Amino acid sequence: MNPCFYWIDRPVSFRPGETIAAALLRVGIADLGPDGGQVRGRVFCGIGACQACIVAVAGEGPVEACLTPARAGLRLSPQPSLGLRHD
């Protein structure tokens, strides 16, 4: 069984070496924005340039999901919108 982290309260398993974003995308979670509807909050570039995939890590602060390796037990949630738009 693969280790898991938690997106909101949903367990998400990940493979060794996988980023948070890759694991979320693999299980069908692409919208990372607060309330599921913000423009900011999707995995867009996948290389950390756009910072659209920033998520909050309980006890640690915000990280870019596309650059951050998944770790067992992480508790993740949407990062509150900062009013940024990536049109």
N, C-alpha and C positions, 0 to 999 in steps of 0.2 A: 504494500500500500504506500502511495506517495504521501509525503508530508503535506500539511495544509496551512494556509493563513485564512483570515476572515475578512471578507468584503462586507462591510456593515455587520451583519451577524451571520452571513452565509459562508460556510466553509468552502474554500477553493483549493483543490489539490494542485501541486506544481511538480515539475520535473527538475532534477538537479541542474543548476546553471540557468534556469529560466528566470526572466525578469517578472516583476509583478504584472506589467502590462501584457506580456505574452501569455501568462497563465490566465488572466482575466479574459483576454480575447479568445483563448482556446475553449473556454466554457461559455462563450456567447455574451460576455459582458463588455460592451464597447463604450457605453455612456458612463463617464466617471464624474459628471457634473452634479452639483447639488440639486435635489428634487428631480433628477433625471431629465432636465430639459434645458439646461444652460448651453450656450454656444461653446464656451470653454468647458472642457471636460471630456474630450475624446482623445484617443490615441491618434495623433495626426502624423507627425514626422517620424517618430520612432527612434530619433537620435538625440533627443534632448534640446534641440534648437528652438522649438516653438513653446515649450513649457505648458502645453495644453493638457498634459496628463498628470498634473500635480495632484497628489492625494495626501490626505492627512494620515499619519501613523501615530496611533495612540502612544503617548509617552515619549515621542521623538520629534514630532513636527512634520512639516510638509516635505515630500520627496517627489521626484519625477519617476512615475511608474515605469516608463520605458527604459530607464537606466538603472533602476534599483533591483538588485537580485532579490528574489523571493526568499523569505526565511520562515521557518515554521513558527506558528504562534502569533505572527504579526496581526494587529487589529487595524484595519484600514477603513477609511470613510472618505466621502467627497470633501475636498477642500472648499471652504466657503468662497463664493465668487468674489473676485476683486474688481469686477466691472470690466474685465478684459474681454475683448472680442477678437476672434480670429476669423474674419469673413473671407 
